Amino acid sequence: MKSLGARLALLLLTAIVLVVITSSFAASLVMRGPRPETTMEPMAHQLSMLAKLAEKDRAAAISAGVVIAAAPADGAPDEPLSGFLMESLRRTGDVRVATVSRQSTGTTTASLYLPDGNWMVMLMPELGPPPGGWKILAGWLGLIITGSVLISIFAASKIMKPLRLLERASTEIGPDGTLPHVPEIGPGEIRVTARALNELSARVKAATESRMRLVAAAGHDLRTPMTRMRLRAEFIKDEDDRLKWLADLEELDTIADSAIGLVREEISTDSLQRVKLDTIVANIVAELTTMGMAIKAGELQPATICAGSLAVTRALRNLLINAATHGESAIVTVTHSGDKAVVRIVDTGPGIPEERLGQVFEPFFRIDIARQRSFPGAGLGMAIAKEIVSRFEGEITVRNRQPRGLEQVVAFKSRGDGPAAG
């Protein structure tokens, strides 16, 4: 039972039930009635008087309701109660044989021996709880426990309502890491927590926007000096030096473009539409193949997802270019796994050291610093792909294959009905 609401309800229910059981135990002690040894002597005194009356004037005794029988009353003898009755008769000075029996009807009868060999039979009053008293007590307990359960659940739900607002807010964290506004209601502790979360969200949003503005401004401002440097490089007479300068400037331009692209993806709010994932993958493969990249399309099962067509194309293109560039050659497939549409990209490259797999989606990630200039790009392709896939509630994982190679798996929630854009 991990839910706080369930624990609160159980705690309240346990407390109420314990109180009810304790009070019911006390009530049962009261309902037992007096102990036989404390009430038997007055009853024995009355029975003794009736027995003496039956001995002296039987007709008067019978008219008073006394039953004279040749044998004791039928029923199961109650030995302890019979002993109490005889002892009580002895204390009153009337020593005689007496027996108490219980009938199947629930009545209790006392039989006193008379000198003429007959028995005086009299019903004894019931000193215990009334008939059906235990059923009434059980019904009362059931009613209280049922009410306790309902009250406990209601109280726990009222206590948990502000906490559920916090839980719901935490599950709605936006792509920029901010929370929706949390209502500052409920107990004081909950209001303080909600206020702290709202202030934290505002600070995170401000910091994120500041970072985005800084990266975008830096990327934009770099273009002017790079343009001047490119113009000056054109006047370098040495052909090799000129080409090296232009290559470095091209790389700087790519880094600036990628940085601005990453910022755009983080704040993008592309409208959702139904897109055919298999068609997008086939188009990317055809495009990259014409560029001379070693990429092949495997099984492409029809799959429709709800996302932004251009953004998903950009993300998958980055992943495929990464596989073809660093993984020597790659094969991509589109399949289904439950309600997921899965894009699997498998390459034949050296893979990534296991201790660095967790860093592949970090901006400007490089497997080996010494190899930075071996391949084109700014090291932001995987970060951009991760940002896009996460924005459309997808999942992306990267793992090494054996004996070599890397596997990139992208999973989106499949939408198998209705028309879709290619």
Secondary structure, 3 states (H helix, E strand, C coil): CCCHHHHHHHHHHHHHHHHHHHHHHHHHHHHCCCCHHHHHHHHHHHHHHHHHHHHHCHHHHHHCCCEEECCCCCCEECHHHHHHHHHHHHHCCCCCCEEEEECCCCCEEEEEECCCCCEEEEEECCCCCCCCHHHHHHHHHHHHHHHHHHHHHHHHHHHHHHHHHHHHHHCCCCCCCCCCCCCCCCCHHHHHHHHHHHHHHHHHHHHHHHHHHHHHHHHHHHHHHHHHHHHHHCCCCCHHHHHHHHHHHHHHHHHHHHHHHHHHHHHCCCCCEEEEHHHHHHHHHHHHHHCCCCEEEEEECCCEEEECHHHHHHHHHHHHHHHHHHCCCEEEEEEEECCEEEEEEEECCCCCCHHHHHHCCCCCCCCCHHHCCCCCCCCCHHHHHHHHHHHCCCEEEEEECCCCCEEEEEEEEECCCCCCEC
